[in-house]
Amino acid sequence: MESRYLRVKGARVHNLKNIDVDIPKNSFTVITGLSGSGKSSLALDTIYAEGQRRYLESLSNYARQFLGELKRPDVENIEGLSPAIAIEQKSVSHNPRSTVGTVTEIHDYFRVLYARIGIPHCPECGRTVERQSLDEIIDQVFKGFRVDSRLSVIAPIAREKKGEFRRELEKLRKKGYVRAEVDGEIYDLEEELKLDKNKRHTIGLIVDRLKLSAENLSRLADSVELSLHEGDGFVEILDVDSNERRIFSEHFACPVCGISLPEINPKIFSFNNPYGACPSCNGLGFTREFTEELVVDEEKSILDGAVKPASSSRESFTMRAMLKVIQVFNEDPRKPFRDLKPETRHAILHGTDFNISFTHESENMSYKIKRPFEGILNNLRRRYIETQSNDIREWFEQNYMIQQTCMKCAGKRLRPEALGVTLRGKNISEISDMTIQKLLLFFRALEPTENELKVVAELLNEIMKRLVFLNDVGLDYITLSRAAMTLSGGESQRIRLATQIGSGLTGVTYVLDEPTIGLHSRDNDKLIATLKNLRDLGNTVIVVEHDEEIIRSSDYVVDVGPGAGVHGGEVVFQGPTEELIEKPPENSLTGNYLSKKISVPRIRSDEARSKGQSLRIRGCRQNNLKSIDVNFPLGEFICV
């Protein structure tokens, strides 16, 4: 018969003194006690660690070689232990691409939602984008390309997809096609193409090559129609001479601007995919730029090393070039950089549009230079892009670059075509910038049509469930676009908690480490309801906690103590919470405080210690702070 208890026998991890503990399964249990008494040693380093170790042992030898081995905790035996999941106080991710939306997977549901019922708009003029007929495509080709241009009519076969594509290329060859463009190179289909299946490839079938003229109108129409058929409704026109490309589609295109949109699928709404990411910031929402303030010391002269990344030796190439620029502008190289004329400063930093001439000598050779000066900032950008060394790139970033919002996407992370798709007037970035509270109101007021409901009913249900879970753990103020690395430990823990509830797992042992940290007391009820919901799904919930309200709401308490460090590590009490409150042991501080036998004395002092002095902060705008001014009196105990 299966035991109703999780039994720990002889636990000796850290300061635990060979203790035995029985925890009821499918219960909400709090492990409490003084800081340093051994609570986390019992919950995380013993129960959770052993659960993880047993799970790994159940895997095959082949799988275990990739996961490594976990050391067995110092415990005699643990009975009735189910697979364990720890929800600790640590950042969800340090990856700048991770957001609350991606961590909770809500953004993935948004992507599918927008791909299915979003309304595309032209990224240039904002008009709703309609499908194009064959005649409209031909008309746009004649308007968009010069007469007598040499054009290639290409049917897109694959765009940024992994695979070898042998079957597809062989099928096209059998149909009689001769050439294909693979990753920008033209290949004969009779050749045996060996593509790396682990790399992304872009493949286009060259259907025809012709000169744009009225005489070739019929031929162009036939080729475009054939391309639309082979390219699943898409055709790409390439001007061979200028290398200009335009994509047309039977699906979506702006009739005024002539802009055709790519296929509207979930991939285009992912900023972690090159297909959907902003091309300027690669989906990060920010760019790193060299700035004059960090590159130049304005108090020094060029000869004294005003340009920090450049060598101050007169014999160096860069120094010779800068001195020549200063000479052209009739300036003194010994003047501080701030005293140089604006045009001289601009030429040194951003380069010249005229040639400068000077002779550069090295140990083995001497040669004459005659070309425009590249400019210090342009030179640094080029070296940053071209370098293969991570150390050099990191050195640039730490010393001479600042992080600023991407100018192209305004921090939205996505390409313009993705931001042009809206749902009830809002694009995917705009709804991600809403707080959880506002998102709940938005989706409750959505009122999809009958046809839309057939397509997205399950999607909307999953989105609402996850938003409700986040709201229930006290995160109603948070936005899905917020970077995961900016979350506090408590926020990260509650996000993982909401994600676990959404997963619907049962028969699991959940171990939580002080989930109330950073949570306002008004939201404790929501957290308690969430923990009980997790228990009611059929899970064992073990919480390491000091908070009185959480302890009183639990089913079972394990009090570890009586002191901290070497004075702790013993089980002072284990049993139902009501028993601890009604009959607390003498050596249980927790029980005596809960039963009101002892209390914390309130000490008041009317004596002012600051003597009028204070720490003043003006215009603070970090994260969500709105240019606030704050005074902190010195010598006082201050609560924020």
Secondary structure as GFF3:
##gff-version 3
##sequence-region A 1 640
A	DSSP	beta_strand	5	11	.	.	.	ID=ss1
A	DSSP	beta_strand	19	24	.	.	.	ID=ss2
A	DSSP	beta_strand	28	33	.	.	.	ID=ss3
A	DSSP	alpha_helix	39	42	.	.	.	ID=ss4
A	DSSP	pi_helix	43	48	.	.	.	ID=ss5
A	DSSP	alpha_helix	49	57	.	.	.	ID=ss6
A	DSSP	alpha_helix	61	67	.	.	.	ID=ss7
A	DSSP	beta_strand	75	79	.	.	.	ID=ss8
A	DSSP	beta_strand	84	87	.	.	.	ID=ss9
A	DSSP	alpha_helix	100	103	.	.	.	ID=ss10
A	DSSP	alpha_helix	106	117	.	.	.	ID=ss11
A	DSSP	alpha_helix	134	144	.	.	.	ID=ss12
A	DSSP	beta_strand	150	162	.	.	.	ID=ss13
A	DSSP	alpha_helix	166	174	.	.	.	ID=ss14
A	DSSP	beta_strand	179	182	.	.	.	ID=ss15
A	DSSP	beta_strand	185	188	.	.	.	ID=ss16
A	DSSP	beta_strand	200	211	.	.	.	ID=ss17
A	DSSP	three_ten_helix	214	216	.	.	.	ID=ss18
A	DSSP	alpha_helix	217	230	.	.	.	ID=ss19
A	DSSP	beta_strand	234	239	.	.	.	ID=ss20
A	DSSP	beta_strand	245	249	.	.	.	ID=ss21
A	DSSP	three_ten_helix	266	269	.	.	.	ID=ss22
A	DSSP	beta_strand	286	290	.	.	.	ID=ss23
A	DSSP	alpha_helix	292	295	.	.	.	ID=ss24
A	DSSP	alpha_helix	317	328	.	.	.	ID=ss25
A	DSSP	three_ten_helix	337	339	.	.	.	ID=ss26
A	DSSP	alpha_helix	342	350	.	.	.	ID=ss27
A	DSSP	beta_strand	355	361	.	.	.	ID=ss28
A	DSSP	beta_strand	366	372	.	.	.	ID=ss29
A	DSSP	alpha_helix	376	386	.	.	.	ID=ss30
A	DSSP	alpha_helix	390	400	.	.	.	ID=ss31
A	DSSP	beta_strand	401	405	.	.	.	ID=ss32
A	DSSP	alpha_helix	416	419	.	.	.	ID=ss33
A	DSSP	beta_strand	422	423	.	.	.	ID=ss34
A	DSSP	beta_strand	426	427	.	.	.	ID=ss35
A	DSSP	alpha_helix	428	432	.	.	.	ID=ss36
A	DSSP	alpha_helix	436	444	.	.	.	ID=ss37
A	DSSP	alpha_helix	450	472	.	.	.	ID=ss38
A	DSSP	three_ten_helix	484	486	.	.	.	ID=ss39
A	DSSP	alpha_helix	489	503	.	.	.	ID=ss40
A	DSSP	beta_strand	509	513	.	.	.	ID=ss41
A	DSSP	three_ten_helix	521	523	.	.	.	ID=ss42
A	DSSP	alpha_helix	524	536	.	.	.	ID=ss43
A	DSSP	beta_strand	540	544	.	.	.	ID=ss44
A	DSSP	alpha_helix	548	553	.	.	.	ID=ss45
A	DSSP	beta_strand	556	561	.	.	.	ID=ss46
A	DSSP	three_ten_helix	565	567	.	.	.	ID=ss47
A	DSSP	beta_strand	570	576	.	.	.	ID=ss48
A	DSSP	alpha_helix	577	582	.	.	.	ID=ss49
A	DSSP	alpha_helix	589	594	.	.	.	ID=ss50
A	DSSP	beta_strand	614	620	.	.	.	ID=ss51
A	DSSP	beta_strand	628	633	.	.	.	ID=ss52
###
